[in-house]
Amino acid sequence: MATNFEEVSVLSVVIKSYIIFEDEEEGLGYEIEITDSLKHPFSDFKDRVLNTTKVWRDKEPGPTIFLNVGHREEVELYNEVWKRKIKKFFREATENENFLDSLDREIKEPHNVISQNLFFLLYVNELFNNEILKAPYGGIKELEEDDLSISFFFGIEGYENYEFDFVNDIINLWIVKEKPFLKGYQCFTRSFVLGESIKGRRITTMIGNPESDHVSLLVEGGLLIPLNEDGYKSLSYIDSQYINQWTVKDVEMILKNPVYAYGVGFEPAELFHEWQYVLLYGLATLPIKKYPIQKLEIVYESFMERVKQNICYFYKAEVILPDKTEFLKVVQKGIDQLRSYLTGSEEEGISKNIIFLMKNRYAFLPVIYNFLESFFWKEVNERFEKLEFSIKEFGDLLDEAKNLKSGYEKGLLFEEVASYFLRSVYGLKLMGHRIKEEREEVDLYFCNVSLDPFLWNLGALISVECKNRKEKIKVSDVRNLVPVMDSKGIKTCIVFSMAGYTQISLKEIEHQFVNGRNIIPLSMEDLEKVCCNYPPNKLLADKMKELFTATENDHRLLY
């Protein structure tokens, strides 16, 4: 995903192909690996494009194809820009003997997100990176429905007859697998819409549409998934037309709809509200307790202009609430409610839905944080914890926690150990400590303010439990975490245990992982490794890899 609204509507895709067999009668047998800017909006996009995974290393590589997918007008513009830039780069390559070194340096620079410029450089690198220079080829492929179009580029080493047909077959396979479509001006894929945004939500019931004969699944959070071929294009939320009474979502869609105060309505409305929720998440995670209404008005109106120009269709309507201040107070209240939710407070459902939404709409965050920098540069860059990790300081805390005998003081100090450990992970922000609510008690809450692909595998809100007792963590302890995680839409809970874990509790953690819940077990032995120069973020990543490896081919994934 890009860092600015101007690039957000066009989807960047790289398709790597691998030839499995070649037969005169059956033709080429091949498989493909897909990387796109919705599912891989951060540094992992570049990593996946530049590196071949173990699965494919013994396969013969076929063409690598770069796609710009989106609204016809945008794609045609991108296509012309790319053709001009390709000519320019080839001219530079012939005139500048340091061209390849310069290209290599630019690509190896740290890139937190995928941008159009980096995407193009990756294509140029594909042309120049091997011993044989590849010739650039490409074209435009128009799809039958909507105004969707694909601009594609690849490189050819020779004049193989199969190349163009093969490339066309690969693109067609991608279309079948991913089913790209437009919502407003923005391009989405079926796997993105039906992936993390619904994973982990419990199915409540099946419900019929009152205006048609279509049937939908109603899942946790009030999300409706139509059970028809194109249902992924029209996910929506249950409202009064289904149950003959106002829902929380109905009220929310009215209160936070700018059409009444500004006389501007957006279509599709759900897409606008998704972007608005990510904006609220961005604002809620900045170190600003209260936004001045005048400043919030400037930010919100600028946000609407960006959405009008780049994301949603809009229409003008009569202004019903001429006092914009009242509307902006509602927006401010939404920010306050979400921030309270991130610190552990309970709430009727809107904030939980935002946490669910952020399971994959974090792809919008680079754009939102970049947008907010124009108004709150200092605060956007200070949203991270400023803790500089010290092995000695952490080791002293850990030793003191181990040697204390008082249960209460030992518990407090162990929580301090956990807090220090996680605050040193760049991108996690401490939001709440010792939170007690009517239905739950959690030691620590952290929220995700990063642009880090691994950390977003952990989710937007992370709970932390610290167990300083003498007994090992049991199965019942693991299962007791689940209701709190499910009630708040939490994907990850990190458990710190003084005594360690029983083998059967670790099996239960694997079982929960298979069911979409990340429970990361950290023991004293793990924490002592940190004192031996084992970085906290690497320890967390390795723990997640262990869970993934242990369950990679688990048959429970099918049930």
Secondary structure, 3 states (H helix, E strand, C coil): CCCCHHHCCCEEEEEEEEEEEEECCCEEEEEEEEEECCCCCEHHHHHHHHCCCHHHCCCEEEEEEEEEEEEHHHHHHHHHHHHHHHHHHHHHHHHCCCHHHHHHHHHHCCCCECCHHHHHHHHHHHHHCCCCCCEEEEEEEECCCCCEEEEEEEEECCCCCCHHHHHHHHHHHHHHHHCCEEECCEEECHHHHCCCCCCCCCEEEEEECCCCCCEEEEECCCEEEECCCCHHHHCEECCHHHHCCCCHHHHHHHHCCCHHHHCEEEECHHHHHHHHHHHHHHHHCCCCCCCCHHHHHHHHHHHHHHHHHHCCEEEECCCCCCCHHHHHHHHHHHHHHHHHHHCCCCCCCHHHHHHHHHHHHHHHHHHHHHHHHHHHHHHHHCCCCCCCCCHHHHHHHHHHHHHCCCHHHHHHHHHHHHHHHHHCCCCEEEEEEEEECCCCEEEEEEEECCCCHHHHCCCCEEEEEEECCCCCECHHHHHHHHHHHHHHCCCEEEEEECCCECHHHHHHHHHHHHCCCEEEEEEHHHHHHHCCCCCHHHHHHHHHHHHHHHHCCCHHHHC
